Amino acid sequence: MYIMMINIHGLVRGQNVEIGRDADTGGQTRYIIELANSLSLQPEIDYLDLVTRKITDKRVHSSYGNEREEINSKASIVRLSCGGKNYIRKEKLWPHLDEFTDRVIEYIQSQNRLPDFVHGHYADAGYVASHIANLFGIPLIFTGHSLGRNKLSFLKSTGMDEQKIRSHYATETRIEAEEGILAQADLVITSTNYEKESLYGQYEHREIPRYATIPPGADLDKFFPYYYYAIQGTEIDEEAKQAHHRTQTELKRFLFEPDKPLIMSLCRPDSRKNIDILIDVYGKNKELQAMANLVIFAGIRDDISTMEEGERQVLTDILLAMDKYDLYGKMAIPKYHNPQSDVPEMYRIAALSQGVFVSTSYLETFGLTFIEASACGLPFVATDKGGPVDIQKNCQSGVLTDIEDTDSVGQAIIRILTESSLWSDLSEKGINNTRKTYSWDHHCRTYIGEIEKLKKGHRKSSFAIEREYYSIGKRIHSLKEMLIVDIDDTLLGDDEAVRPLMAYMNEHSDDMGFGVATGRDIQSTRDVLSRYGIDKIEFIIASVGSEIYYYDKKLYDRGWSSHIKYKWKPDQIQDALRGFEWLKLQENPMAQREFKISYILDSSIPPDEAIPLIHTELMNRKLSYNLIHSHGTYVDILPSRVSKGKAIRYLSHKWKLPIQNIYTAGNSGNDRDMLTGSMKGIVVGNFEQELNNLKNRKWIYFSSTPFASGVLEGIRHWKSLKQED
């Protein structure tokens, strides 16, 4: 099998993985690298590509600008450009994901085979992976790592302004994308049962995909037990010894009595980690200060004043709390550590001191740090909610407590530090049990078993060019460029403007093809095109993207219909909506298509009340669909894989038409996804206001003239830029 994994945000590289550099370089980054390495070495896997974003930015290491990096002989990191060259935090990547999707499509086209599976990690990569899965008929696997609804609840609980939440964290966009991913995913991999039941349980489409709970592994060669240093003959490499010495030396700079047990915490400077609670517990408890030192590794930093606002605030609060409780000489907060080599030594140094690992986060989706600490023999104190519950059940290596009860947190720490038999029991069980449950080999064997089931049950779309398409295929393969336009209020609207546009297309017909993408049915489309004498056309994308035709031979693209029918249940949809008296099927027989059910809303109910009721009913029935509401009264229900933009990308792949050589033109929100990405978009002058936010996009031109004149203006604009290049 050939697997493609996608992980866009963060700084991803095979060696010296940067953990804790910022909010985007958490445990997920190491998870994806270790998974890619371990999974690719399984005998069932021929090759694995980990696709991420190419970054050429002086602020980060030059290795992130390399187009390809070998992880091992069967796995590589592939870096593709989108959104410019600079490193961008994940919340700012959303506008560039269509461009990244196009880059992935181009990469797949350059390979000798299609991936057997595409696996998206985190919501942004899941969004891209869902488009890739749709286009190529590949099973979609998704791992969320963290979820938008849970983050939104947390941010609201902190009292943060809702407008700031939306603008800074793009929560609405993220949650919408996650709902769409779940509607299409064939398999969702979670780390804990809590994640599956409680976090995914908040989503409308939660019951559509199949789930597999597969906890990640720890690199047990790196996270070996602390007592190896005391056993003669145990082989420990020089890098580990140097990291051990380096970390001990660094801690001595902060601590008056460095030989005391260490209360250790390791996390990003994120307000959700509640580091202030741990400092309060320690600062208010003189007994605890007398028996142990506090060590907090809160990411990596140069100058706090130059960091992102949230991280800057967390670190400032840590330093203020240190000063408030006068913890100088008792508390260490080092600025730097090597995530690859130093982190295992931090755990081992704390374990050698008979210390304890503590996280005061109210909720942990999983908690990889607890597994790493346990593997090294360091007991932990953690929240009694979320992922640590599973880890404690499997490893029996820590004490769970209510983090909101600070007295309980303090007592749990003191109990582990003072009861030597308890410390030894937790330490030994952690070392032994992590090796049974949380190894990468165990994870990968379970993963392989799950995708083998998926492979047997998933029907792929055929992208083979059928014999009857030969003549049209020869024509299309001769083309260098393609124009695809919306009909109503874009191509049409000014009869006098249509003739110059079509004259231009005829003049350039040797190199440039022509197509339309419309909400009209095929017969209405042919009628109106014939009325205007438009008879030279390659593609008709009709019925809001649900049908594709090749005009000269009136051929219907069966490959597209095979692709979009996945999870399409029109009878169940009609049955679900039958009880709404204010929703009537359109009487025109051409309005009802194999992959489109069309309704009319009557005036007895406002659309903003009716549309949510329709969504709720369809979601309650666990149906996969796409709803388009237009002109206040029309409602079209389509397969989830259908849109104009997806149809164009399908054609781009099938006929090897480079996506950047396709010009698209439209005027309304229904045309949005065929204007974004790397296609050369044209928004005509009579555009509707919902397209306003596309202004200043790199690949979208807003014409000053309306209708067909605006289309021609846009073509000439793009042509002039191409000539300048």
PyMOL commands that set and color helices and strands:
alter all, ss='L'
color gray80, all
select helices_A, chain A and resi 27-40+62-65+90-92+94-110+122-136+148-157+162-169+171-184+193-202+226-230+238-252+271-273+275-284+286-291+304-306+309-324+342-352+368-376+387-395+406-418+420-437+440-457+467-477+487-491+495-507+522-531+543-545+558-564+570-577+589-591+607-620+644-654+659-661+669-675+689-694+707-724
alter helices_A, ss='H'
color red, helices_A
select strands_A, chain A and resi 2-6+47-53+68-72+75-80+117-121+140-143+187-190+210-213+262-267+293-298+331-332+356-358+380-383+398-401+481-485+512-517+539-542+547-550+555-556+583-585+597-601+626-630+634-638+662-666+680-683+700-702
alter strands_A, ss='S'
color yellow, strands_A
deselect
rebuild
show_as cartoon
